Amino acid sequence: MAQAPLDTIAFSLRRERERAGLSLSELAKRAGIAKSTLSQLEAATGNPSVETLWALSVALDVPFASLVEPVRPKVQIIRAGEGPMIYSERAHYVATVLSASPPNARRDLYQLSAEPGSIRESEPHMPGVVEHVVLCSGRARLGLADDPVEVGPGDYIAYPGDLPHIFEALDPGTTAVLVSEHV
């Protein structure tokens, strides 16, 4: 008879509890189990019952299987020219969504393509947003609208996205990667 995968359960419980922002005491209380039982499970000791794991999955609002199945690494690839593209109405500027913020993460990832001749002006985003940009090809002026900086391939710039900001391509075929961090 196979035993419960204790290491997987311990890792999954800790991961989901921390993701939910719960203490050991609070999760134990919500699941209706002893704190010592939860502590033992997170230490990969003990003998969890289906009922205990079910109560924990309900308290954490996660599928039961996510507590007992090992995490399998996901590989995601978006080929050049693929992915959902969003075009600017006022500039030669295209943002391709590479990775939207997954649950409990606070960032989005974009590939940018821009051509000279127009400036992409962005209104302030939500308070606390920080934009991180690595220029891949071409040259651009970007950053805060009242004090943009010229950057070249390989240069990195970060600036408050909750203030007016711009992106202006200076060379044809300018590309960049943008991470929008939601604080």
N, C-alpha and C positions, 0 to 999 in steps of 0.2 A: 504494500500500500504506500503510495507516494505521499510525502509530507508537504505541508504548505511551504511555498517558497519564501522562507523567512527574510532573507536578504532583500528580496524584491519588495516584500510587504513593508519592511522597515524603511527602505529608501522612498517608496511611494507615499507612505503615511507622512513622513517628515516633509517631503516635497509639497504635498497637497495642504498640509497644515500650515506650512510657512507661506504658501501662495495665498491661503485664505486669511493670513494674518492672525491666527489663533494660537493661544498658549496651550500647553499640554492640558492644564486644568480646564480651560474653556472647552476644548474639543471633547475631553472626557465627559464633561457635564452635558454637552449637547448630545452626545452619543449614548448617554446613560450607562457608562462603564466606569470602572475605577481608574483613577489617574495612574496608579501603579501598573495596571494592565496595559494602558496605552504606552507608558514609559518602557515596559518590557518589549512591546511590539516594535517600537522605534529602535530598540537596542538589538533587534533580531533574535530575541529570546522569547520564551513562552510558546503557547500552543493556541493560536487564534481559531476561534470557531467561526463558522459561516455567519452566525447571528452577530457576533462582535464586529466582523468585517463589514457586514451589511449595515449595521448601525453607524459605523464610521463613514462609510461611503455616503449614506444619507445625510449625516451631519456635515460632511465636506461638500455635498452637492456634486459628487463625481460618480461616474459609473463604477459599479462593483469591480468590473474587470480591470479598471485602471489601477486598482490596489494590488492585484495579484499577478498581472502580466508584466514581464520585463519590458522596459522602455526600448523600443527599437529605433535606432537612429533613422531619421528621415533625410533623404537627399532630394533636394528640389533644384531643378534647373530651368531657367528661362533663357532661351536662345536669343541672340541679338536680333532685334526687330520684332520680337514676340512680346506678349504681355499686354495688359490693358493700358492703352495710351490716352493721355488727356492732353488736348491741344489748347494753347492760349488763344484767345480771340484777338488780343492786342499786340502779340509779339510772335516772332518765329521761334517758338519754344514748345517743346513736347516733354511731358513728364510721364515716364513709364513706371507703373507700380511694380516693384520687384517683390516687396513683402509688406503686407499690411500688418499692423500691430496685432499679434496674437493675444488671447485673453491674458490678463495680468502683466503684459509687457506694455511699455509706453513709448513706442517708436514705430515709425513707418520708414520704408526704404524705397528710394526712387532712382531711376536713371534719367538724366536730363540730356536733351539735345537742343541746341540753340544755334541760330544763325545771326550774323551781324545785321544791323539796320533797324532794330527795334529793341526796346528795353522792357523786360518783364517786371512790372511793378506789382508787388504783393502788399496787400493790406495786412495789418497786424493779425496774427493768429491768436489762439487762446492764451491767457496769461501763463507764463512759465515755459512756453515752447522755445527750444533752442534748435537752430538748424546747423548741421555739420555738413560741409561740402568738400569733396576731394575732386579737383579738376583732373579729368583724364586726358583730354586732348583740346587743342586750341588755346585761346586766351579769353579771359572774361573779367569784367568788373562786376563785383557783387558784394553783398553785405547790406549794412544799414543804408537806407536811401540817402541820408544826409552825409554819409562818409564811406562810400564804397571803396573797395580795395581791388587792385588789379592782381590776378593770379594766373599762373601758368600750369602746364602739366605736372601732376604730382603734388601741387600745393594744396594745403588744407586750410580751411577757414571755418570758424564757428561764430555765430552771432545770434542775438536775441530775435526769435521769430515773432515775438509779440510786439515788435515795433515795425514801422514801414521798412521794407527791404526790396532790393532789386537784384536782377540777374541780366547782364548785358553781354552777349557774345561779341568778342572783338575779332575773332578769326572764323572763317567758314568751318563747319564741322566740329564746333565746340561741344564737348560732352563732359558730363560730371556725374558723380554719385552724390545723392543728398540723403541724409538721415535726419528726419524730423523727430526730435526727442520731446515727448510730452512730460513735463515735470509734474 
